[in-house]
Amino acid sequence: MGLLSNEHSGKRIFHKTAAEIELMRKANLLVSKTLAHVGSLLKPGVTGEILDKEAERFILDHGGRPAFKGYHGFPATLCVSYNDIVVHGIPGKRAFKETDIVSVDCGVEMEGFYGDAAYTFAFSKVGVEELDLLRTTYASLYLGIEQAVHGNRIGDISFAIQDYCERQHKYGVVRDLVGHGVGRSLHEEPEVPNYGRRGKGYLMTEGLVIAIEPMVNMGVKEVYQDSDGWTIHTKDRKASAHYEHSVVVKKGKADILSDHSFLLDAIKNNADLQEVLPKS
């Protein structure tokens, strides 16, 4: 779940022990399997409300607790954001269409620790321009993760995402929402912006766990919040994409705690969806 910029959850930055990281891996595994379950159910005519009920049942049946439901009053288990909705969409009664892109963001709490991940799905008749946005955003997620290593700074992640999406592909990187630390709380410090300068920001060391989540618009970077107090739209009403992994900062290479492979398998088995692979 994207954090509103400067909406700090606390002043301390917590690094995790090896045992705590394994508990977080367990929570993120359930997040990943929940996203895969949702992916298997995505069909034209299905509603976000149906997906949300199925996701809540799945999480509870597997020993977890929906992390988003009740968080600052959020009313649902999932954030379901389609087309021009960037993030924080409240699942509703609108039936999905075969031309929709649909971001599903999921959080789970297990044994005192949180998992958080997101994926933007593409229905069968999504156009080339929207698919290019999704693939570029997905690739930028992994470019950011490559920078999440001991001795780098948060700005190295931010620059990698912004440079790829804005300079190389001319999309708009959202400024009003950012990634975040995650652990015993859903949102911890440090903030992880998707824009910034290399060599700036918090110095990352082993054991820091962060949620990296590019939020990238086809048009302008500006957004606005709906009257419901949650739903974030692109200002020009053009499409937006959102992908997220929870990762551990390590020496040499980050450890990705969430696992998109489950949902990629679900997509392959769902004729109503298109596969979205990172743009090379």
C-alpha positions in Angstrom: 0.0 0.0 0.0 1.6 3.2 -1.2 2.4 5.8 1.5 1.4 9.4 1.2 4.7 11.4 1.0 5.8 12.8 4.4 3.1 10.7 6.2 5.6 9.2 8.7 4.6 6.3 10.9 7.4 7.0 13.4 10.9 8.3 13.7 13.0 5.1 14.2 14.3 2.9 11.5 14.2 -0.8 12.5 16.5 -3.4 11.0 15.3 -7.0 11.2 17.0 -10.1 12.5 17.4 -13.3 10.5 14.5 -14.8 12.4 12.3 -11.8 11.9 13.0 -11.8 8.2 11.8 -15.4 7.9 8.6 -14.4 9.6 8.2 -11.6 7.1 8.9 -14.0 4.3 6.0 -16.2 5.5 3.7 -13.2 5.5 4.8 -12.1 2.0 4.3 -15.7 0.8 0.7 -15.5 1.8 0.4 -12.1 0.1 1.8 -13.6 -3.1 -0.5 -16.6 -3.0 -3.5 -14.3 -2.3 -2.6 -12.2 -5.4 -2.4 -15.4 -7.4 -5.8 -16.5 -6.2 -7.2 -13.1 -7.2 -5.5 -13.4 -10.6 -7.2 -16.7 -11.2 -10.6 -15.1 -10.5 -10.2 -12.0 -12.7 -12.8 -12.2 -15.5 -14.9 -9.6 -17.4 -18.0 -9.1 -15.3 -16.3 -9.8 -12.0 -16.3 -6.9 -9.5 -13.7 -5.7 -7.1 -16.1 -6.4 -4.3 -16.2 -10.1 -5.2 -12.3 -10.2 -5.4 -12.1 -8.6 -2.0 -14.4 -11.1 -0.3 -12.5 -14.0 -1.8 -9.1 -12.5 -0.8 -10.2 -12.0 2.8 -11.5 -15.6 3.0 -8.2 -16.9 1.5 -6.0 -14.9 3.9 -8.1 -16.0 7.0 -8.2 -19.6 5.9 -4.3 -19.6 5.7 -3.7 -18.2 9.1 -3.2 -14.5 8.3 -5.0 -11.3 8.9 -5.8 -8.7 6.2 -3.5 -5.8 6.9 -5.3 -3.1 5.0 -8.8 -3.7 6.4 -9.4 -1.1 9.1 -6.0 0.6 8.5 -6.8 4.3 9.2 -10.4 3.3 8.4 -9.8 1.6 5.0 -12.8 -0.6 4.5 -11.4 -3.5 2.5 -8.9 -6.3 2.3 -7.5 -5.2 -1.1 -6.8 -2.0 -2.8 -8.3 -2.5 -6.3 -7.3 0.3 -8.7 -8.2 0.2 -12.4 -7.2 2.3 -15.4 -6.7 5.9 -14.2 -6.8 5.0 -10.5 -3.2 5.0 -9.3 -3.6 3.3 -5.9 -6.0 2.9 -2.9 -9.0 2.0 -4.9 -11.8 0.8 -2.7 -13.3 -2.5 -4.2 -16.7 -1.8 -5.5 -19.6 -3.1 -7.6 -18.2 -1.9 -11.0 -17.8 -5.0 -13.3 -14.4 -5.3 -15.0 -14.2 -5.0 -18.8 -11.8 -6.8 -21.2 -10.0 -3.5 -21.9 -9.2 -2.8 -18.2 -5.9 -2.8 -16.4 -6.3 -3.6 -12.7 -3.8 -3.0 -9.9 -4.3 -5.3 -6.9 -2.4 -4.3 -3.7 -2.5 -6.8 -0.8 -1.1 -6.7 2.7 -1.1 -9.5 5.3 -0.1 -9.6 9.0 1.2 -12.9 10.4 2.8 -13.5 13.8 3.3 -9.8 14.3 4.9 -9.0 11.0 3.6 -7.6 7.7 3.9 -8.5 4.1 3.0 -6.1 1.2 3.0 -6.6 -2.5 1.1 -5.5 -5.6 0.6 -6.3 -9.3 -1.2 -4.7 -12.2 -3.1 -7.2 -14.3 -4.0 -6.6 -18.0 -7.2 -8.0 -19.5 -7.2 -9.6 -22.9 -8.0 -6.5 -25.0 -5.8 -4.0 -23.2 -4.1 -1.8 -25.9 -0.4 -1.6 -26.9 0.1 1.7 -25.2 -1.2 0.5 -21.9 0.8 -2.7 -22.1 4.0 -0.7 -22.8 3.3 1.4 -19.6 2.8 -1.8 -17.6 6.0 -3.4 -18.9 8.1 -0.3 -18.3 6.8 0.1 -14.8 7.4 -3.6 -14.0 10.9 -3.4 -15.3 11.6 -0.3 -13.2 10.6 -2.2 -10.1 13.5 -4.6 -10.7 15.9 -1.8 -11.6 15.0 -0.3 -8.2 15.5 -3.6 -6.4 19.0 -3.9 -8.0 20.0 -0.8 -6.0 18.6 -2.1 -2.7 22.0 -3.3 -1.5 24.2 -2.7 1.6 26.1 0.6 1.2 23.8 2.2 -1.3 21.4 5.0 -0.5 17.6 5.3 -0.9 18.2 7.8 -3.7 19.9 5.1 -5.7 16.7 3.2 -5.9 14.7 6.4 -6.6 17.0 7.5 -9.4 17.0 4.1 -11.1 13.2 4.1 -11.3 12.7 7.7 -12.3 15.5 7.7 -14.9 14.1 4.6 -16.6 10.4 5.7 -16.5 10.7 9.4 -17.1 13.9 10.1 -19.0 14.0 6.9 -21.1 10.3 6.3 -21.6 8.6 9.7 -21.0 6.1 8.6 -18.4 5.1 10.5 -15.3 6.4 9.2 -11.9 4.0 10.0 -9.1 5.5 12.3 -6.4 2.7 12.3 -3.9 3.0 8.6 -2.9 6.1 6.6 -2.1 7.3 3.2 -1.0 8.2 2.6 2.6 9.8 0.5 5.3 7.8 -2.5 6.5 8.1 -4.9 9.4 6.1 -4.9 12.7 4.1 -2.0 11.2 2.7 -1.8 7.7 4.3 1.5 7.1 7.7 2.2 8.7 10.5 4.6 7.9 12.4 5.2 5.7 10.2 6.5 2.8 11.3 5.1 -0.6 10.4 7.6 -3.3 10.3 6.6 -6.9 12.2 9.8 -7.9 15.4 11.3 -6.6 19.1 11.7 -6.9 21.8 9.0 -6.7 23.9 9.1 -3.6 21.3 10.9 -1.6 19.0 9.8 1.2 19.2 7.2 3.9 22.3 4.9 3.9 21.0 1.3 3.6 22.6 -1.5 5.5 21.8 -5.2 5.9 18.5 -6.1 7.5 16.6 -3.1 6.4 13.2 -4.2 4.9 11.5 -1.9 2.4 8.5 -2.0 0.1 9.6 -0.7 -3.4 6.6 0.2 -5.4 6.8 2.3 -8.6 3.6 4.2 -9.4 3.9 5.5 -12.9 1.4 7.4 -15.1 1.0 7.3 -18.9 0.6 11.1 -18.9 1.4 13.7 -16.2 2.8 12.9 -12.8 0.1 14.8 -10.9 -2.7 13.0 -9.1 -5.7 13.9 -7.0 -7.7 12.2 -4.2 -11.3 11.3 -4.6 -14.0 12.4 -2.2 -13.9 9.0 -0.5 -10.6 10.1 1.1 -8.7 7.1 -0.4 -8.9 6.7 -4.2 -6.0 8.4 -6.1 -6.6 9.3 -9.7 -4.2 10.6 -12.4 -4.9 14.3 -12.9 -5.3 13.9 -16.7 -7.3 10.6 -16.3 -4.8 8.6 -18.3 -3.8 5.1 -17.2 -1.5 4.4 -14.3 0.5 1.2 -13.4 1.7 0.0 -10.0 3.9 -2.9 -9.0 5.4 -3.7 -5.6 7.8 -6.1 -3.8 8.9 -6.2 -0.2 12.7 -6.7 -0.1 15.5 -7.1 2.4 18.7 -5.1 1.9 21.7 -7.4 1.6 25.3 -7.3 0.6 25.6 -7.8 -3.1 22.0 -8.5 -4.0 18.6 -7.8 -2.4 16.4 -10.6 -1.0 12.9 -10.4 -2.5 10.4 -11.6 0.1 7.3 -11.5 -2.0 7.0 -13.8 -5.0 5.2 -12.8 -8.3 5.8 -16.3 -9.8 2.6 -17.6 -8.2 0.5 -15.0 -9.9 2.4 -15.3 -13.2 1.4 -18.9 -13.2 -2.2 -17.9 -12.5 -2.2 -15.5 -15.4 -0.9 -18.2 -17.8 -3.9 -20.3 -16.8 -6.4 -17.5 -17.2 -7.4 -16.9 -20.9 -9.0 -13.5 -19.9 -5.6 -12.0 -18.9 -2.4 -11.1 -20.8 1.0 -11.8 -19.5 3.0 -8.7 -18.6 6.7 -9.3 -18.5 9.3 -6.6 -17.6 10.4 -4.5 -20.6 14.0 -5.2 -21.5 
